[in-house]
Amino acid sequence: MYKAGGGIFPSEQGRRDIESFAKLIIWLAERSIPVQREYVCITIDAEKAAQLGVKFFHDNNVNVMAVGNHDEVIPVAAFRSAIQLELTIEDLK
């Protein structure tokens, strides 16, 4: 969904997926495992992406992965929403 002046935001399910991803990154960071601090989470319209030649597969954990089209990219026309995350960790003790 689009909010004027605020960018493009994911659906409620997409928002929950992003929150789960952020919790995983924080868990890794708390264990001193090097991680990035900034991420861009993009949801795509799988049907539109497939029409544009994007190939999909499942990994061993049944996550859906995309390898892109013949140029190894996912065309912007297939993007449904995007959000930039900047993760910070603060000790609350």
Backbone as CSV, one residue per row, in Angstrom:
resi,resn,N_x,N_y,N_z,CA_x,CA_y,CA_z,C_x,C_y,C_z
1,MET,0.850,-1.178,0.000,0.000,0.000,0.000,0.890,1.235,0.000
2,TYR,0.420,2.273,-0.608,1.190,3.511,-0.720,0.626,4.545,0.235
3,LYS,1.515,5.228,0.926,1.121,6.310,1.823,1.853,7.561,1.334
4,ALA,1.118,8.576,0.977,1.712,9.793,0.427,2.817,10.321,1.335
5,GLY,3.964,10.572,0.744,5.099,11.119,1.491,5.821,10.096,2.339
6,GLY,5.325,8.868,2.381,5.924,7.880,3.269,6.523,6.690,2.565
7,GLY,6.421,6.612,1.260,6.978,5.479,0.542,5.956,4.367,0.369
8,ILE,6.447,3.205,0.047,5.594,2.048,-0.179,5.751,1.112,1.010
9,PHE,4.650,0.679,1.591,4.688,-0.167,2.776,4.136,-1.553,2.469
10,PRO,4.660,-2.572,3.135,4.193,-3.932,2.879,2.823,-4.195,3.493
11,SER,2.236,-5.313,3.101,0.978,-5.752,3.687,1.216,-6.111,5.152
12,GLU,0.149,-6.417,5.863,0.280,-6.798,7.278,1.131,-8.064,7.404
13,GLN,0.923,-9.057,6.529,1.737,-10.276,6.560,3.192,-9.936,6.251
14,GLY,3.419,-9.079,5.288,4.778,-8.660,4.968,5.442,-7.966,6.143
15,ARG,4.679,-7.155,6.847,5.192,-6.452,8.029,5.597,-7.468,9.107
16,ARG,4.770,-8.516,9.313,5.104,-9.547,10.301,6.361,-10.304,9.876
17,ASP,6.498,-10.589,8.580,7.697,-11.268,8.085,8.939,-10.425,8.335
18,ILE,8.831,-9.129,8.108,9.961,-8.221,8.330,10.314,-8.174,9.808
19,GLU,9.307,-8.147,10.681,9.568,-8.149,12.125,10.285,-9.426,12.545
20,SER,9.887,-10.570,11.988,10.551,-11.846,12.296,12.002,-11.811,11.842
21,PHE,12.236,-11.264,10.648,13.587,-11.150,10.122,14.430,-10.251,11.028
22,ALA,13.868,-9.143,11.459,14.593,-8.213,12.331,14.949,-8.889,13.656
23,LYS,14.041,-9.700,14.214,14.320,-10.415,15.468,15.476,-11.386,15.287
24,LEU,15.538,-12.056,14.138,16.644,-12.974,13.857,17.966,-12.219,13.803
25,ILE,17.991,-11.088,13.140,19.215,-10.295,13.028,19.672,-9.823,14.409
26,ILE,18.739,-9.391,15.229,19.089,-8.953,16.590,19.642,-10.124,17.395
27,TRP,19.015,-11.302,17.264,19.490,-12.495,17.964,20.934,-12.798,17.565
28,LEU,21.243,-12.718,16.263,22.606,-12.959,15.793,23.575,-11.913,16.345
29,ALA,23.160,-10.669,16.329,24.030,-9.586,16.798,24.324,-9.720,18.289
30,GLU,23.343,-10.166,19.058,23.549,-10.348,20.505,24.584,-11.421,20.788
31,ARG,24.803,-12.310,19.856,25.767,-13.388,20.025,27.098,-13.059,19.345
32,SER,27.294,-11.781,19.071,28.531,-11.280,18.450,28.799,-11.887,17.088
33,ILE,27.755,-12.274,16.400,27.903,-12.754,15.033,27.787,-11.530,14.131
34,PRO,28.807,-11.259,13.316,28.756,-10.052,12.472,27.534,-10.060,11.550
35,VAL,26.819,-8.964,11.554,25.646,-8.823,10.690,25.601,-7.411,10.132
36,GLN,24.858,-7.257,9.068,24.638,-5.921,8.525,23.725,-5.156,9.466
37,ARG,23.725,-3.852,9.351,22.850,-3.009,10.161,21.723,-2.402,9.336
38,GLU,21.853,-2.423,8.023,20.812,-1.861,7.165,20.386,-2.896,6.137
39,TYR,19.092,-2.981,5.935,18.521,-3.940,4.995,17.417,-3.261,4.202
40,VAL,17.197,-3.750,3.015,16.033,-3.362,2.230,15.229,-4.642,2.031
41,CYS,14.017,-4.659,2.535,13.134,-5.816,2.384,12.131,-5.498,1.283
42,ILE,12.114,-6.358,0.280,11.259,-6.137,-0.882,10.315,-7.322,-1.021
43,THR,9.031,-7.046,-1.183,8.083,-8.104,-1.529,7.757,-7.946,-3.003
44,ILE,7.584,-9.075,-3.650,7.304,-9.033,-5.083,5.986,-9.732,-5.386
45,ASP,5.413,-9.365,-6.490,4.212,-10.022,-7.011,4.729,-11.227,-7.792
46,ALA,4.599,-12.430,-7.207,5.177,-13.628,-7.815,4.589,-13.915,-9.192
47,GLU,3.298,-13.713,-9.347,2.670,-13.969,-10.641,3.230,-13.029,-11.712
48,LYS,3.323,-11.750,-11.389,3.875,-10.763,-12.319,5.346,-11.084,-12.620
49,ALA,6.104,-11.445,-11.563,7.516,-11.772,-11.743,7.678,-12.976,-12.670
50,ALA,6.839,-13.998,-12.488,6.913,-15.184,-13.353,6.615,-14.803,-14.800
51,GLN,5.645,-13.917,-14.997,5.325,-13.454,-16.352,6.515,-12.720,-16.975
52,LEU,7.342,-12.101,-16.125,8.511,-11.367,-16.592,9.755,-12.255,-16.689
53,GLY,9.569,-13.570,-16.480,10.661,-14.519,-16.656,11.463,-14.854,-15.412
54,VAL,11.037,-14.405,-14.243,11.756,-14.714,-13.005,11.531,-16.180,-12.651
55,LYS,12.610,-16.888,-12.303,12.551,-18.292,-11.921,12.547,-18.397,-10.396
56,PHE,11.714,-19.291,-9.865,11.592,-19.510,-8.428,11.951,-20.944,-8.081
57,PHE,12.386,-21.170,-6.831,12.615,-22.527,-6.326,12.439,-22.506,-4.815
58,HIS,12.322,-23.698,-4.221,12.245,-23.853,-2.770,13.593,-24.344,-2.262
59,ASP,14.061,-23.792,-1.128,15.275,-24.325,-0.512,14.868,-25.485,0.404
60,ASN,15.797,-26.017,1.154,15.510,-27.155,2.029,14.521,-26.822,3.138
61,ASN,14.379,-25.555,3.467,13.448,-25.126,4.509,12.118,-24.655,3.934
62,VAL,11.852,-24.999,2.705,10.659,-24.583,1.960,10.460,-23.075,1.888
63,ASN,11.543,-22.342,1.960,11.486,-20.913,1.673,11.472,-20.750,0.165
64,VAL,10.713,-19.799,-0.329,10.688,-19.548,-1.765,11.799,-18.570,-2.102
65,MET,12.638,-18.951,-3.058,13.752,-18.123,-3.491,13.547,-17.748,-4.953
66,ALA,14.084,-16.609,-5.346,14.014,-16.177,-6.742,15.433,-15.950,-7.247
67,VAL,15.709,-16.460,-8.435,17.041,-16.275,-9.022,17.046,-15.224,-10.118
68,GLY,15.901,-14.633,-10.367,15.836,-13.589,-11.375,15.470,-14.138,-12.739
69,ASN,15.511,-13.257,-13.706,15.172,-13.626,-15.085,16.441,-14.017,-15.842
70,HIS,16.405,-13.993,-17.171,17.579,-14.370,-17.973,18.764,-13.427,-17.751
71,ASP,18.506,-12.211,-17.243,19.585,-11.270,-16.910,19.978,-11.352,-15.436
72,GLU,19.392,-12.332,-14.713,19.645,-12.561,-13.293,19.193,-11.395,-12.412
73,VAL,18.109,-10.753,-12.794,17.533,-9.673,-11.992,16.032,-9.900,-11.843
74,ILE,15.464,-9.298,-10.825,14.015,-9.254,-10.671,13.591,-7.859,-11.106
75,PRO,12.848,-7.754,-12.199,12.462,-6.436,-12.705,11.648,-5.632,-11.682
76,VAL,11.896,-4.346,-11.644,11.198,-3.454,-10.722,9.688,-3.535,-10.917
77,ALA,9.243,-3.828,-12.127,7.809,-3.935,-12.401,7.143,-5.024,-11.557
78,ALA,7.933,-5.973,-11.033,7.386,-7.049,-10.211,7.361,-6.696,-8.724
79,PHE,7.959,-5.581,-8.343,7.990,-5.191,-6.926,6.592,-4.815,-6.448
80,ARG,6.228,-5.315,-5.288,4.941,-4.978,-4.695,5.128,-3.917,-3.603
81,SER,6.155,-4.081,-2.780,6.426,-3.099,-1.730,7.893,-3.192,-1.323
82,ALA,8.378,-2.143,-0.665,9.758,-2.125,-0.183,9.816,-1.284,1.076
83,ILE,10.693,-1.692,1.973,10.888,-0.923,3.200,12.359,-1.047,3.593
84,GLN,12.946,0.038,4.036,14.335,0.022,4.476,14.351,-0.102,5.988
85,LEU,15.164,-1.028,6.479,15.297,-1.243,7.917,16.695,-0.861,8.347
86,GLU,16.781,-0.153,9.449,18.070,0.100,10.075,17.960,-0.467,11.479
87,LEU,18.759,-1.488,11.764,18.671,-2.176,13.051,19.664,-1.592,14.033
88,THR,19.189,-1.383,15.229,20.065,-0.942,16.310,19.822,-1.848,17.508
89,ILE,20.843,-2.016,18.313,20.741,-2.832,19.511,21.112,-1.959,20.692
90,GLU,20.267,-2.001,21.682,20.511,-1.204,22.875,20.374,-2.100,24.099
91,ASP,21.350,-2.092,24.979,21.289,-2.873,26.201,20.364,-2.158,27.178
92,LEU,19.283,-2.790,27.566,18.293,-2.152,28.428,18.507,-2.452,29.904
93,LYS,19.606,-3.076,30.241,19.896,-3.409,31.638,20.285,-2.194,32.424
